[in-house]
Amino acid sequence: MAQDTWTGQDKTVHFAASAALAMAGSAVAEHQNASPARSRNIGFAFSISLGAAKEGFDSRAAGTGWSWKDFAWDVAGAATGYTLYYLSD
């Protein structure tokens, strides 16, 4: 497990990247003719999946360890991206 804080520059990156990935995933899904609600769900799941994969990568022996704090910021960013995409329709 990582020994990190709730704030810091990396948390901003986790939040912003997750929001951008959720919006991009939603746009791609909608472009592939998914309904608006389904496209947002796909974008959210896509973003969360990448956040979990990143934390899994950090958990390897040479990594910094799984950070629930980073993952929480990933979820918050994905939820924000979901909401922003919803409001843009």
Backbone as ProteinMPNN parsed JSONL, in Angstrom:
{"seq_chain_A": "MAQDTWTGQDKTVHFAASAALAMAGSAVAEHQNASPARSRNIGFAFSISLGAAKEGFDSRAAGTGWSWKDFAWDVAGAATGYTLYYLSD", "coords_chain_A": {"N_chain_A": [[0.835, -1.186, 0.0], [0.456, 2.205, -0.771], [2.006, 4.996, 0.788], [0.703, 7.758, 1.012], [-0.672, 11.125, 0.723], [-3.899, 12.812, 0.895], [-3.938, 15.034, -0.675], [-2.168, 16.798, -3.255], [0.001, 17.161, -6.116], [-0.123, 14.904, -7.803], [-2.659, 13.936, -7.317], [-4.321, 15.786, -8.502], [-3.711, 15.296, -11.151], [-4.644, 12.645, -11.394], [-7.405, 13.118, -11.026], [-8.065, 14.948, -13.155], [-7.226, 13.524, -15.456], [-8.854, 11.258, -15.303], [-11.397, 12.409, -15.548], [-11.209, 13.454, -18.155], [-10.795, 11.07, -19.591], [-13.222, 9.74, -19.104], [-15.018, 11.437, -20.411], [-14.019, 11.306, -23.044], [-14.249, 8.562, -23.579], [-17.031, 8.35, -23.445], [-17.77, 9.947, -25.617], [-16.682, 8.513, -27.778], [-18.162, 6.128, -27.563], [-20.741, 7.132, -28.007], [-20.438, 8.037, -30.591], [-20.281, 5.607, -31.817], [-22.869, 4.906, -31.963], [-24.141, 4.308, -29.515], [-26.637, 4.715, -27.01], [-27.3, 7.883, -25.364], [-27.271, 7.606, -22.479], [-26.124, 5.064, -22.174], [-23.661, 5.49, -23.424], [-22.445, 7.297, -21.653], [-22.221, 5.665, -19.4], [-20.456, 3.729, -20.382], [-18.193, 5.329, -20.85], [-17.629, 6.13, -18.215], [-17.064, 3.626, -16.992], [-14.879, 2.873, -18.555], [-12.962, 4.808, -17.832], [-12.693, 4.307, -15.036], [-11.758, 1.694, -15.147], [-9.239, 2.022, -16.319], [-8.027, 3.541, -14.316], [-7.992, 1.676, -12.218], [-6.343, -0.235, -13.388], [-3.972, 1.207, -13.533], [-3.377, 1.538, -10.804], [-3.064, -1.137, -10.174], [-0.775, -1.653, -11.65], [0.999, -0.047, -10.223], [1.142, -1.573, -7.952], [2.923, -3.62, -8.332], [6.044, -5.322, -7.594], [8.228, -3.516, -7.904], [6.906, -1.141, -7.813], [5.084, 1.738, -6.476], [3.063, 1.018, -4.823], [-0.391, 0.153, -4.176], [-2.763, 2.733, -4.171], [-5.401, 3.794, -2.422], [-6.258, 6.331, -2.136], [-5.428, 7.643, -4.479], [-7.041, 6.183, -6.225], [-9.578, 6.913, -5.327], [-9.601, 9.597, -6.12], [-9.519, 9.119, -8.843], [-12.065, 7.968, -9.25], [-13.676, 10.122, -8.487], [-12.96, 11.962, -10.478], [-13.817, 10.565, -12.774], [-16.574, 10.509, -12.294], [-17.107, 13.228, -12.417], [-16.417, 13.737, -15.106], [-18.393, 12.16, -16.33], [-20.675, 13.588, -15.523], [-20.189, 16.137, -16.665], [-20.208, 15.457, -19.365], [-22.842, 14.612, -19.621], [-24.147, 17.054, -19.099], [-23.403, 18.448, -21.329], [-24.93, 17.526, -23.394]], "CA_chain_A": [[0.0, 0.0, 0.0], [1.194, 3.461, -0.851], [1.945, 5.899, 1.94], [0.55, 9.073, 0.4], [-1.657, 12.011, 1.335], [-5.097, 13.046, 0.093], [-3.73, 16.168, -1.573], [-0.882, 16.787, -3.934], [-0.057, 17.343, -7.559], [-0.537, 13.682, -8.489], [-4.108, 13.769, -7.171], [-4.908, 16.631, -9.541], [-3.532, 14.574, -12.414], [-5.596, 11.529, -11.367], [-8.748, 13.661, -11.211], [-8.226, 15.516, -14.496], [-7.097, 12.465, -16.462], [-10.047, 10.412, -15.226], [-12.507, 13.169, -16.125], [-11.0, 13.5, -19.604], [-11.008, 9.725, -20.13], [-14.658, 9.454, -19.065], [-15.669, 12.196, -21.487], [-13.57, 10.765, -24.329], [-14.894, 7.254, -23.739], [-18.446, 8.602, -23.722], [-17.881, 10.464, -26.981], [-16.434, 7.404, -28.708], [-19.32, 5.226, -27.501], [-21.875, 7.787, -28.663], [-20.124, 8.029, -32.026], [-20.552, 4.231, -32.265], [-24.33, 4.774, -31.907], [-24.694, 3.945, -28.212], [-27.556, 5.736, -26.506], [-26.592, 8.821, -24.485], [-27.038, 7.054, -21.141], [-25.169, 3.95, -22.293], [-22.333, 6.026, -23.749], [-21.872, 7.841, -20.419], [-21.833, 4.526, -18.559], [-19.253, 3.145, -20.984], [-17.1, 6.253, -20.576], [-17.324, 6.039, -16.776], [-16.421, 2.332, -16.76], [-13.576, 2.929, -19.211], [-12.074, 5.616, -16.993], [-12.447, 3.589, -13.785], [-10.932, 0.528, -15.478], [-7.856, 2.471, -16.496], [-7.528, 3.924, -12.993], [-7.689, 0.442, -11.48], [-5.164, -0.843, -14.024], [-2.808, 2.0, -13.115], [-3.066, 1.177, -9.425], [-2.529, -2.491, -10.225], [0.617, -1.528, -12.11], [1.762, 0.496, -9.093], [1.228, -2.592, -6.914], [3.97, -4.605, -8.604], [7.148, -5.28, -6.625], [9.04, -2.305, -8.071], [6.032, 0.026, -7.842], [4.905, 2.55, -5.269], [1.987, 0.423, -4.034], [-1.778, 0.542, -4.463], [-3.196, 3.892, -3.401], [-6.841, 4.009, -2.415], [-6.473, 7.773, -2.283], [-5.368, 7.9, -5.918], [-8.217, 5.585, -6.85], [-10.727, 7.754, -4.976], [-9.546, 10.749, -7.025], [-9.907, 8.603, -10.159], [-13.525, 7.825, -9.256], [-14.243, 11.481, -8.478], [-12.752, 12.525, -11.809], [-14.702, 9.873, -13.714], [-17.932, 10.989, -12.029], [-17.167, 14.595, -12.954], [-16.46, 13.604, -16.559], [-19.736, 11.657, -16.632], [-21.615, 14.695, -15.343], [-19.929, 17.165, -17.676], [-20.679, 14.956, -20.668], [-24.298, 14.664, -19.535], [-24.588, 18.449, -19.213], [-23.095, 18.973, -22.666], [-25.946, 17.055, -24.367]], "C_chain_A": [[0.875, 1.242, 0.0], [1.0, 4.268, 0.435], [1.893, 7.327, 1.395], [-0.525, 9.872, 1.119], [-2.854, 12.176, 0.4], [-4.927, 14.181, -0.906], [-2.353, 16.063, -2.208], [-1.066, 16.877, -5.428], [-0.533, 16.077, -8.264], [-2.036, 13.444, -8.363], [-4.848, 14.608, -8.207], [-4.83, 15.94, -10.894], [-4.498, 13.394, -12.487], [-7.01, 12.022, -11.667], [-8.969, 14.127, -12.654], [-8.16, 14.444, -15.58], [-8.338, 11.579, -16.467], [-11.268, 11.118, -15.805], [-12.401, 13.194, -17.645], [-11.254, 12.135, -20.234], [-12.487, 9.35, -20.134], [-15.382, 10.184, -20.188], [-15.289, 11.645, -22.853], [-14.21, 9.409, -24.591], [-16.373, 7.389, -24.063], [-18.64, 9.069, -25.156], [-17.67, 9.358, -28.008], [-17.628, 6.459, -28.729], [-20.528, 5.839, -28.197], [-21.669, 7.829, -30.174], [-20.378, 6.643, -32.634], [-22.031, 3.874, -32.095], [-24.872, 4.194, -30.604], [-25.647, 5.054, -27.776], [-26.779, 6.683, -25.59], [-26.292, 8.257, -23.098], [-26.011, 5.925, -21.19], [-23.774, 4.472, -22.584], [-21.664, 6.624, -22.515], [-21.415, 6.724, -19.488], [-20.565, 3.856, -19.078], [-18.046, 4.026, -20.687], [-16.665, 6.197, -19.119], [-16.564, 4.748, -16.477], [-15.024, 2.285, -17.374], [-12.565, 3.664, -18.338], [-11.703, 4.891, -15.701], [-11.536, 2.384, -14.039], [-9.475, 0.919, -15.65], [-7.238, 2.911, -15.178], [-7.153, 2.703, -12.167], [-6.46, -0.248, -12.058], [-3.893, -0.108, -13.611], [-2.407, 1.655, -11.688], [-2.543, -0.253, -9.344], [-1.075, -2.495, -10.666], [1.503, -1.0, -10.987], [1.977, -0.549, -7.996], [2.302, -3.638, -7.167], [5.134, -4.382, -7.639], [7.97, -3.996, -6.712], [8.204, -1.024, -8.033], [5.935, 0.736, -6.503], [3.811, 2.001, -4.357], [0.624, 0.967, -4.425], [-2.139, 1.727, -3.581], [-4.707, 4.045, -3.524], [-7.163, 5.494, -2.565], [-6.41, 8.173, -3.751], [-6.626, 7.383, -6.605], [-9.479, 6.381, -6.533], [-10.768, 8.996, -5.856], [-9.89, 10.33, -8.457], [-11.429, 8.506, -10.274], [-14.192, 9.195, -9.275], [-14.098, 12.143, -9.845], [-13.666, 11.891, -12.841], [-16.149, 10.329, -13.534], [-18.121, 12.41, -12.553], [-17.235, 14.574, -14.472], [-17.816, 13.127, -17.037], [-20.737, 12.807, -16.596], [-21.424, 15.776, -16.391], [-20.404, 16.723, -19.061], [-22.196, 14.982, -20.714], [-24.798, 16.088, -19.745], [-24.323, 19.032, -20.589], [-24.107, 18.535, -23.711], [-27.145, 17.968, -24.389]], "O_chain_A": [[1.896, 1.309, 0.685], [-0.052, 4.209, 1.071], [2.913, 8.014, 1.327], [-1.203, 9.362, 2.011], [-2.82, 11.733, -0.748], [-5.683, 14.281, -1.872], [-1.489, 15.321, -1.738], [-2.168, 16.689, -5.942], [-1.282, 16.169, -9.236], [-2.626, 12.804, -9.233], [-5.882, 14.189, -8.729], [-5.771, 15.996, -11.686], [-5.11, 13.163, -13.53], [-7.727, 11.418, -12.464], [-9.948, 13.741, -13.293], [-8.956, 14.461, -16.518], [-8.817, 11.193, -17.533], [-12.085, 10.492, -16.48], [-13.392, 12.978, -18.342], [-11.866, 12.052, -21.299], [-12.957, 8.707, -21.073], [-16.258, 9.615, -20.84], [-16.144, 11.526, -23.73], [-14.663, 9.139, -25.703], [-16.908, 6.626, -24.867], [-19.572, 8.634, -25.833], [-18.399, 9.278, -28.996], [-18.06, 6.033, -29.8], [-21.26, 5.142, -28.899], [-22.619, 7.675, -30.942], [-20.657, 6.527, -33.828], [-22.401, 2.7, -32.085], [-25.97, 3.636, -30.598], [-25.463, 6.213, -28.149], [-25.712, 6.322, -25.094], [-25.179, 8.413, -22.594], [-25.128, 5.848, -20.336], [-22.798, 3.951, -22.046], [-20.454, 6.481, -22.338], [-20.358, 6.817, -18.864], [-19.701, 3.462, -18.295], [-16.989, 3.52, -20.312], [-15.47, 6.216, -18.822], [-15.542, 4.769, -15.791], [-14.099, 1.725, -16.786], [-11.446, 3.192, -18.136], [-10.534, 4.863, -15.316], [-10.65, 2.091, -13.237], [-8.58, 0.219, -15.175], [-6.052, 2.681, -14.943], [-6.121, 2.693, -11.496], [-5.633, -0.782, -11.317], [-2.86, -0.732, -13.367], [-1.221, 1.498, -11.397], [-1.668, -0.545, -8.529], [-0.25, -3.237, -10.133], [2.633, -1.457, -10.819], [2.903, -0.419, -7.194], [2.566, -4.467, -6.296], [5.19, -3.364, -6.951], [8.364, -3.449, -5.682], [8.746, 0.068, -8.205], [6.611, 0.384, -5.536], [3.651, 2.475, -3.232], [0.498, 2.081, -4.932], [-1.855, 1.726, -2.383], [-5.226, 4.381, -4.589], [-8.227, 5.857, -3.068], [-7.241, 8.951, -4.22], [-7.204, 8.057, -7.457], [-10.358, 6.509, -7.386], [-11.842, 9.41, -6.293], [-10.489, 11.106, -9.201], [-12.009, 8.914, -11.281], [-15.166, 9.403, -9.999], [-15.021, 12.81, -10.312], [-14.23, 12.585, -13.688], [-16.869, 10.513, -14.515], [-19.184, 12.747, -13.074], [-18.021, 15.31, -15.068], [-18.337, 13.627, -18.033], [-21.54, 12.98, -17.513], [-22.401, 16.279, -16.947], [-20.937, 17.523, -19.83], [-22.778, 15.336, -21.739], [-25.76, 16.31, -20.481], [-24.957, 20.014, -20.976], [-24.15, 19.103, -24.802], [-28.09, 17.729, -25.141]]}, "name": "protein", "num_of_chains": 1, "seq": "MAQDTWTGQDKTVHFAASAALAMAGSAVAEHQNASPARSRNIGFAFSISLGAAKEGFDSRAAGTGWSWKDFAWDVAGAATGYTLYYLSD"}
